[in-house]
Amino acid sequence: MPKISPAFSHIGRGFAAYLAPPSPDVIRFTVGQPDFDTPEAVVQSAVDALHRGETAYTRSQGSVSLCEAVSTHLETLNIPSNPDDVVVTPGCKQALLYALMTTITPGDEVLLLAPAWPSYDGMIRIFGGVPVHVPVSRPSYHPDFEALEASITERTKAIMLNSPNNPTGAVYTPEEIEKIAEFAGRHDLWIVDDMIYSTLVWTDHPYTSPINYAGGENRTITIGGWSKGWAMTGWRMGWITGPSEFMEAVKTCQTSAATHIPTFLMPAGEVALELVEETQAMAESFANRRTIMHAGINGLPGVRAPEPEGAFYILADIAGTGMTDIEFADRALSEARVQVIPGSLMEGGDGLIRLSYATSLENIHEGIKRLNGWLSGIM
């Protein structure tokens, strides 16, 4: 049998082992998926498009009107955008792959603020790049600029941002984003800005794009999508935009790799971006759950976490329990019937656990109760 590429022998599968659905009696704090249904107007739009027969090939980067809708949405977030430089992709992961495919060559280094979502590491390795995990400041999980400077080499090609952040829940301040833009400009780096959680911010400062600061203008690649803020994870719809020359390469990737997203989903994407009340209601619900979940986690014996600032994750330090994060996760599942993600599945995450509060208040209260009873009984 012919051999597969050796690159794949060094690529993990992130949280996969802890995302498998457990038995029904287990409370899941693992899955980063809104527990809301996709808004009915979005669903109906896709159904109507199917009935109209919109099932044939169409424009590769997405319909003109859909790209215009994405561009308009980005403008509301103070991201200058040209619809001709927008490509709608089969999910944000595909957009991230396109960004790396078109910017790095084997041996190039990409800076990640660690602990980082593990898919970044795997994607970089697929293209022969080298992920460089730069520790963030603790306990805030905000960027450590001294550590970033110390990580620069002649091979550094890009820095990946994710704010609001998965897994930490941190939302970087405008001042921090400005410093990252200046840093990238000084070292001539691409900035890959994964802003998928931009609608889920609980701080006084909103999501901020580096494109608006000196150094970030002609090097920022903006990637987002419908999955989190619109409860559309299974629709697999994302977007990517950036400098025109870069986007020409992305269009080539899309044409060669995916052709386009399903034609009948394009009108639904437009409808989703017009919704206000539905998305605000979801965001307000998550903000309320955040408060309850954080208070509950900080009330557990030996567990501490900073207040999450965005997205729907808490990254908690469990060192005070005397357990490793793997031991904590495994015992929480078997003894408390609560499923969490061990942080050591991400470089820089040892001694931490990630919990998602994208679940019902009933589950949050019950899960915290179970964890408290379990820990109180063994400590």
C-alpha positions in Angstrom: 0.0 0.0 0.0 1.4 3.5 -0.8 2.3 5.7 2.2 0.3 8.6 3.3 1.9 12.0 3.9 4.1 11.9 7.0 2.7 15.2 8.1 -0.4 13.5 9.4 1.5 11.4 11.9 2.2 14.5 13.9 -1.3 16.0 13.9 -3.7 15.4 16.8 -7.5 15.6 16.7 -7.9 18.2 19.5 -10.8 17.7 21.8 -12.3 14.8 19.8 -11.9 12.1 22.4 -13.8 14.2 25.0 -16.6 15.4 22.6 -18.1 12.0 21.9 -21.7 12.0 23.1 -21.9 10.3 26.6 -24.8 8.4 28.0 -28.0 10.5 28.6 -27.5 10.9 32.3 -24.3 12.9 31.8 -24.2 16.7 31.9 -22.1 18.0 29.0 -20.0 21.1 29.5 -17.9 20.2 26.4 -19.6 21.2 23.2 -19.2 24.7 21.8 -22.6 24.7 20.2 -25.6 27.0 20.9 -28.5 25.1 22.3 -30.9 27.3 20.3 -32.7 26.3 17.1 -31.7 28.2 14.0 -34.1 31.1 13.6 -37.2 30.1 11.7 -36.8 32.8 9.1 -33.4 31.4 8.2 -34.7 27.9 7.9 -37.7 29.0 5.8 -35.5 30.9 3.5 -33.5 27.8 2.7 -36.7 25.8 2.2 -38.0 28.4 -0.2 -34.8 28.4 -2.2 -35.0 24.6 -2.6 -38.6 25.0 -3.8 -37.5 27.6 -6.3 -35.0 25.0 -7.6 -31.8 26.8 -6.5 -29.8 23.6 -6.5 -27.4 24.2 -9.5 -23.9 25.6 -9.7 -23.5 29.3 -9.1 -20.9 31.9 -8.4 -17.9 30.3 -6.6 -17.3 33.0 -4.0 -21.0 33.2 -3.1 -23.8 35.1 -4.7 -23.3 38.8 -5.3 -26.0 39.7 -2.8 -24.6 37.3 -0.1 -21.1 38.8 -0.4 -22.6 42.3 -0.2 -24.6 41.2 2.9 -21.4 39.9 4.6 -19.6 43.1 3.6 -22.3 45.3 5.1 -22.2 43.2 8.3 -18.5 43.7 8.6 -18.9 47.4 8.1 -21.1 47.5 11.2 -18.1 46.1 13.1 -15.8 48.8 11.7 -14.1 46.5 9.3 -13.7 48.1 5.9 -14.9 45.6 3.3 -15.3 45.3 -0.4 -17.9 42.7 -1.5 -15.6 41.6 -4.4 -13.1 40.6 -1.7 -15.4 38.3 0.2 -15.6 34.5 -0.2 -18.3 32.5 1.5 -16.8 29.1 2.5 -18.0 25.7 3.8 -17.5 26.7 7.4 -14.9 28.8 9.2 -12.4 25.9 9.3 -12.3 25.9 5.5 -11.7 29.6 5.6 -8.8 29.1 8.0 -7.4 26.4 5.8 -7.5 28.8 2.8 -5.7 31.5 4.8 -2.9 29.2 5.8 -2.7 27.5 2.4 -2.2 30.9 0.7 0.2 32.5 3.2 2.6 29.9 4.6 5.2 27.6 3.1 7.0 24.6 4.8 9.1 25.7 7.7 7.2 29.0 8.2 6.3 29.7 11.8 2.9 30.8 13.0 2.4 32.4 16.4 -0.5 31.1 18.5 -1.6 32.7 21.8 -1.6 29.6 24.1 -3.6 27.9 25.1 -5.2 28.0 21.7 -8.0 26.1 20.0 -6.2 22.9 18.9 -7.4 22.9 15.3 -5.1 25.8 14.6 -2.1 23.7 15.4 -3.2 20.8 13.2 -4.0 23.1 10.3 -0.6 24.8 10.4 1.1 21.4 10.4 -0.9 20.2 7.4 0.9 22.8 5.3 4.3 22.1 6.7 4.2 25.1 9.0 5.5 25.2 12.6 3.0 26.3 15.3 4.7 28.4 18.0 2.7 28.4 21.2 3.2 31.7 23.0 2.0 31.7 26.6 -0.6 34.3 27.5 -0.7 36.2 30.8 -2.3 34.5 33.7 -4.9 34.6 35.1 -6.4 37.0 32.6 -5.5 35.0 29.5 -4.6 38.3 27.6 -1.6 38.6 25.4 1.9 38.7 26.9 3.8 41.0 24.6 7.2 40.3 26.0 6.6 36.6 25.3 5.5 37.5 21.7 8.6 39.5 21.1 10.8 36.7 22.4 9.1 34.2 20.0 10.0 36.1 16.8 12.5 34.4 14.5 13.5 34.9 10.8 10.9 32.2 10.0 7.9 33.8 11.7 5.3 34.4 9.0 1.9 35.0 10.8 0.1 35.5 14.0 -3.4 34.0 14.6 -5.9 35.9 16.7 -9.2 34.7 18.2 -11.0 37.3 20.3 -13.5 36.6 21.8 -11.4 33.5 22.5 -11.9 29.8 22.5 -10.9 28.3 25.0 -10.2 31.2 27.4 -13.2 33.5 27.0 -10.9 36.5 26.9 -11.8 39.6 24.8 -8.6 41.6 23.9 -8.8 45.3 24.5 -8.6 47.8 21.7 -5.2 48.8 23.1 -4.0 45.2 22.9 -5.2 44.8 19.4 -3.4 48.1 18.4 -0.2 46.7 19.9 -0.7 43.4 18.0 -1.2 45.4 14.7 2.0 47.4 15.4 3.9 44.2 16.3 2.7 42.5 13.1 3.6 45.5 11.0 7.1 45.8 12.5 7.8 42.1 11.9 6.0 42.0 8.5 3.5 39.3 9.6 0.1 38.2 8.4 -2.6 38.6 11.0 -5.2 35.8 10.7 -8.2 37.2 12.7 -10.7 34.5 13.6 -13.7 36.6 14.8 -16.3 33.8 14.8 -17.4 34.9 18.4 -17.6 38.6 17.6 -21.3 38.8 18.5 -20.8 37.3 21.9 -18.9 40.0 24.0 -19.6 40.7 27.6 -17.1 43.5 28.2 -17.4 47.3 27.9 -15.2 47.2 24.9 -16.5 45.4 21.8 -14.7 43.0 19.4 -12.0 45.0 17.8 -10.3 44.3 14.4 -6.6 45.0 13.9 -7.4 46.3 10.4 -8.2 49.7 11.9 -4.7 50.3 13.4 -1.3 51.2 11.9 0.4 48.0 10.8 -2.8 46.0 10.4 -4.3 47.6 7.3 -2.8 45.5 4.5 -2.0 42.3 6.4 -5.3 41.4 8.2 -7.2 38.4 7.1 -10.7 38.4 8.6 -12.5 35.1 9.1 -16.0 34.6 10.6 -19.3 32.9 10.0 -22.8 32.1 11.1 -22.2 29.1 13.4 -22.0 30.6 16.8 -23.9 33.9 16.8 -26.8 32.6 14.7 -27.0 29.0 16.0 -26.1 27.6 12.6 -23.2 25.2 13.4 -24.4 22.4 11.1 -25.0 24.8 8.1 -21.3 25.0 7.6 -21.1 28.6 6.4 -18.2 30.9 6.9 -16.6 33.9 5.3 -13.1 35.2 4.6 -11.9 38.6 3.4 -8.6 40.4 3.2 -6.4 42.4 0.8 -7.4 42.0 -2.8 -4.3 40.3 -4.0 -4.6 37.7 -1.2 -8.3 37.2 -1.9 -7.5 36.3 -5.6 -5.5 33.4 -4.2 -8.3 32.4 -1.9 -10.8 32.4 -4.8 -8.5 30.0 -6.6 -8.5 27.8 -3.5 -12.3 27.8 -3.3 -12.7 27.1 -7.0 -10.3 24.2 -6.8 -11.4 22.7 -3.4 -15.1 23.3 -2.9 -16.6 25.2 -5.9 -19.0 26.9 -3.5 -21.3 26.4 -0.5 -24.8 24.9 -1.3 -26.6 27.3 -3.5 -29.9 27.1 -1.6 -28.1 28.2 1.6 -27.0 31.5 0.2 -30.4 33.3 0.6 -30.6 32.0 4.2 -27.2 33.5 5.0 -28.5 36.9 3.8 -31.6 36.6 6.0 -29.6 35.6 9.0 -27.4 38.7 8.8 -30.5 40.9 8.8 -31.8 39.5 12.1 -31.5 41.6 15.2 -33.9 40.5 17.9 -33.2 36.8 17.6 -29.4 37.2 17.8 -29.6 39.7 20.7 -31.9 37.3 22.6 -29.4 34.5 22.2 -26.5 36.7 23.2 -28.3 38.0 26.3 -29.1 34.4 27.3 -25.5 33.4 27.1 -24.5 36.5 29.1 -26.8 35.4 31.9 -25.6 31.8 31.8 -22.0 33.1 32.0 -22.7 34.9 35.3 -24.3 31.8 36.8 -21.7 29.4 35.5 -18.8 31.5 36.6 -20.1 31.9 40.2 -20.8 28.2 40.4 -17.3 27.3 39.1 -15.6 29.6 41.5 -17.6 28.1 44.4 -16.1 24.6 43.7 -13.4 23.4 46.1 -10.0 23.9 44.6 -11.2 25.5 41.3 -10.7 29.1 40.2 -11.4 30.9 37.0 -11.3 34.6 35.8 -14.6 36.0 34.7 -15.2 35.1 31.0 -15.3 38.2 28.8 -16.9 36.7 25.6 -17.8 33.6 23.6 -19.3 30.9 25.8 -16.3 29.2 27.5 -14.7 29.2 31.0 -11.1 28.0 31.3 -10.7 27.1 35.0 -7.6 26.3 37.0 -8.1 23.0 38.9 -4.6 22.8 40.5 -6.1 23.3 43.9 -7.9 19.9 43.6 -4.5 18.1 43.5 -5.5 16.4 40.3 -4.1 16.7 36.8 -6.6 18.0 34.2 -6.9 14.6 32.6 -7.5 12.9 36.0 -10.1 15.6 36.8 -11.9 15.2 33.5 -11.9 11.5 33.6 -13.1 11.3 37.3 -15.7 14.1 36.8 -17.2 11.9 34.0 -17.1 8.6 35.8 -17.9 9.8 39.4 -19.9 13.0 39.0 -21.4 12.3 35.5 -20.2 15.6 34.2 -18.2 15.9 31.0 -15.5 18.6 30.6 -12.4 19.2 28.4 -9.0 18.7 29.9 -6.7 21.6 29.1 -3.6 19.6 28.4 -5.1 18.7 25.0 -3.8 22.2 24.1 -0.2 23.2 24.5 0.0 25.5 27.6 -3.3 24.2 29.0 -1.9 21.8 31.7 -3.8 22.1 35.0 -6.8 23.7 33.3 -10.3 22.5 32.2 -12.5 24.1 29.6 -16.3 24.3 30.2 -18.9 25.5 27.8 -22.0 27.3 29.1 -23.8 26.9 25.7 -26.3 24.7 27.4 -29.5 25.2 29.4 -29.6 26.8 32.8 -31.1 23.6 34.1 -28.0 21.7 33.0 -25.7 24.4 34.4 -27.3 24.3 37.9 -27.3 20.5 37.9 -23.7 20.1 36.6 -22.4 22.5 39.2 -24.3 20.7 41.9 -22.8 17.4 40.8 -19.3 18.7 40.6 -19.6 20.4 44.0 -20.9 17.2 45.7 -18.1 15.1 44.1 -15.3 17.5 45.0 -16.6 18.1 48.5 -16.6 14.4 49.1 -13.1 13.7 48.0 -11.2 16.8 49.2 
